Amino acid sequence: MSGRLTNKVVIVTGGGSGIGEAISKKFAREGAAVVVVGLESDPVREVVDEILAEGGRAIGYLGDISAQEVAEACVKAAVQEFGKLDILVNNAGVFPATAELDQYPVDAFEYMIKNNIYSVFMMSRAALPELQKTKGNIVSAGSEAGQMGSPMITPYGGTKAWVMTFSKGLAVEQAKHGVRVNCVGPGPIDTAWTHKETGPMNQKMEKNTVAGVPLGRRGTPEEVANVYLFLASEEASYVTGATYFVDGGVTISKSAAGDEVPSHLKQEPTGSLNLQHSKEGNTKVREEAAASMS
Ligand SMILES: NC(=O)c1ccc[n+]([C@@H]2O[C@H](COP(=O)([O-])OP(=O)(O)OC[C@H]3O[C@@H](n4cnc5c(N)ncnc54)[C@H](O)[C@@H]3O)[C@@H](O)[C@H]2O)c1
């Protein structure tokens, strides 16, 4: 299917890697003009070039959107380039550490407050005047960890609970302007974050994380992008204030049910997007995004 976002203008934060790459490419394939936003160290230029090579429309925007002036400039750049803004996808986020709370690094906590909470606040605030003009919508990244709470990453889960609760209130507040606000709540997705080699989980945590998924595997970035697409499209015109979990059943699970799934049912679907940057995401405190903390 294509054309579900024809003539729509979209900002995808954290659009250079992981789930954000899939959202950017999925939305471009469906006809949207996409502003791919990321830090200088993210493969934003590559994603833009790959979208253009497929015949899509996209520009990149590099900057730390947790800063008010950068968020406002980002919205301005989208409107200057494409004339309006219809959809904001608040996908940018960080997952820098795992530890029980008495050992949890304070700088990692501050880094999450900045990149998981300030970024959503600043971008939503900056985008609303434009979204009110177009009767547009916002879709933000929650998490199963924000619903359930998860050991070893309790501060991360707390930041995601903030995003989901913020979105419910905003949905009610903005309904009178014709603006919808929703969240997607991924479970463990096959990006840099959920592999011990590239993310902060150790072997035991990685194993338990996947074993706790009733469907027995990680989700793919494209499977998550499919749900972002639905919520952002006109097909979801009666959906607001919702969180759609894309978690293989984690939020309804009470056991290591995934261990019982036979291996042939654990194969990830190959999908149709040409994804190149799934594992190039942000798994450490990065200097450029930490700069404004001190
Ligand atoms: N991967 C998972 O298992 C999982 C599970 C639940 C929720 N999520 C959520 O999905 C989103 C994407 O996760 P991912 O696994 O694709 O991670 P990722 O690291 O591949 O992508 C996140 C991107 O956001 C960018 N970013 C972070 N802070 C930024 C800022 N202030 N300004 C500009 N760019 C910024 C990062 O540099 C990175 O490119 C996150 O919000 C995350 O909380 C992921």
The ligand as an SDF file (V2000), in Angstrom:
LIG
                    3D

 44 48  0  0  0  0  0  0  0  0999 V2000
   14.7140   -0.2650   20.9280 N   0  0  0  0  0  0  0  0  0  0  0  0
   13.8210   -0.6280   21.8140 C   0  0  0  0  0  0  0  0  0  0  0  0
   13.8100   -1.7900   22.2400 O   0  0  0  0  0  0  0  0  0  0  0  0
   12.7930    0.3510   22.3220 C   0  0  0  0  0  0  0  0  0  0  0  0
   11.8150   -0.1000   23.2250 C   0  0  0  0  0  0  0  0  0  0  0  0
   10.8790    0.7930   23.7170 C   0  0  0  0  0  0  0  0  0  0  0  0
   10.8790    2.1240   23.3100 C   0  0  0  0  0  0  0  0  0  0  0  0
   11.8450    2.5320   22.4180 N   0  0  0  0  0  0  0  0  0  0  0  0
   11.8370    3.9460   22.0490 C   0  0  0  0  0  0  0  0  0  0  0  0
   11.9690    4.0970   20.6540 O   0  0  0  0  0  0  0  0  0  0  0  0
   12.7600    5.2650   20.3640 C   0  0  0  0  0  0  0  0  0  0  0  0
   13.8740    4.8930   19.3890 C   0  0  0  0  0  0  0  0  0  0  0  0
   14.7040    3.8710   19.9320 O   0  0  0  0  0  0  0  0  0  0  0  0
   15.8310    3.1140   19.0550 P   0  0  0  0  0  0  0  0  0  0  0  0
   16.0440    1.7890   19.6610 O   0  0  0  0  0  0  0  0  0  0  0  0
   15.4820    3.2320   17.6280 O   0  0  0  0  0  0  0  0  0  0  0  0
   17.1180    4.0160   19.4200 O   0  0  0  0  0  0  0  0  0  0  0  0
   18.2320    4.7200   18.5030 P   0  0  0  0  0  0  0  0  0  0  0  0
   19.3140    5.1270   19.4250 O   0  0  0  0  0  0  0  0  0  0  0  0
   18.5690    3.8640   17.3260 O   0  0  0  0  0  0  0  0  0  0  0  0
   17.4460    6.0110   17.9560 O   0  0  0  0  0  0  0  0  0  0  0  0
   17.2140    7.1560   18.7380 C   0  0  0  0  0  0  0  0  0  0  0  0
   17.8020    8.3400   18.0060 C   0  0  0  0  0  0  0  0  0  0  0  0
   17.4240    9.5620   18.6720 O   0  0  0  0  0  0  0  0  0  0  0  0
   18.5500   10.4380   18.6260 C   0  0  0  0  0  0  0  0  0  0  0  0
   18.4550   11.4330   19.6900 N   0  0  0  0  0  0  0  0  0  0  0  0
   18.4450   11.2170   21.0260 C   0  0  0  0  0  0  0  0  0  0  0  0
   18.3600   12.3740   21.6840 N   0  0  0  0  0  0  0  0  0  0  0  0
   18.3210   13.3580   20.7530 C   0  0  0  0  0  0  0  0  0  0  0  0
   18.2370   14.7720   20.8140 C   0  0  0  0  0  0  0  0  0  0  0  0
   18.1810   15.4120   21.9850 N   0  0  0  0  0  0  0  0  0  0  0  0
   18.2290   15.4810   19.6510 N   0  0  0  0  0  0  0  0  0  0  0  0
   18.2720   14.8410   18.4550 C   0  0  0  0  0  0  0  0  0  0  0  0
   18.3470   13.4890   18.3340 N   0  0  0  0  0  0  0  0  0  0  0  0
   18.3730   12.7600   19.4740 C   0  0  0  0  0  0  0  0  0  0  0  0
   19.7240    9.4880   18.8550 C   0  0  0  0  0  0  0  0  0  0  0  0
   20.9750   10.0660   18.5630 O   0  0  0  0  0  0  0  0  0  0  0  0
   19.3350    8.3130   17.9710 C   0  0  0  0  0  0  0  0  0  0  0  0
   19.7580    8.4740   16.6220 O   0  0  0  0  0  0  0  0  0  0  0  0
   13.2560    5.8010   21.7030 C   0  0  0  0  0  0  0  0  0  0  0  0
   12.4860    6.9140   22.1050 O   0  0  0  0  0  0  0  0  0  0  0  0
   13.0370    4.6530   22.6530 C   0  0  0  0  0  0  0  0  0  0  0  0
   12.8030    5.0740   23.9820 O   0  0  0  0  0  0  0  0  0  0  0  0
   12.8010    1.6850   21.9360 C   0  0  0  0  0  0  0  0  0  0  0  0
  1  2  1  0
  2  3  2  0
  2  4  1  0
  4  5  1  0
  4 44  2  0
  5  6  2  0
  6  7  1  0
  7  8  2  0
  8  9  1  0
  8 44  1  0
  9 10  1  0
  9 42  1  0
 10 11  1  0
 11 12  1  0
 11 40  1  0
 12 13  1  0
 13 14  1  0
 14 15  2  0
 14 16  1  0
 14 17  1  0
 17 18  1  0
 18 19  2  0
 18 20  1  0
 18 21  1  0
 21 22  1  0
 22 23  1  0
 23 24  1  0
 23 38  1  0
 24 25  1  0
 25 26  1  0
 25 36  1  0
 26 27  1  0
 26 35  1  0
 27 28  2  0
 28 29  1  0
 29 30  1  0
 29 35  2  0
 30 31  1  0
 30 32  2  0
 32 33  1  0
 33 34  2  0
 34 35  1  0
 36 37  1  0
 36 38  1  0
 38 39  1  0
 40 41  1  0
 40 42  1  0
 42 43  1  0
M  CHG  2   8   1  16  -1
M  END
$$$$
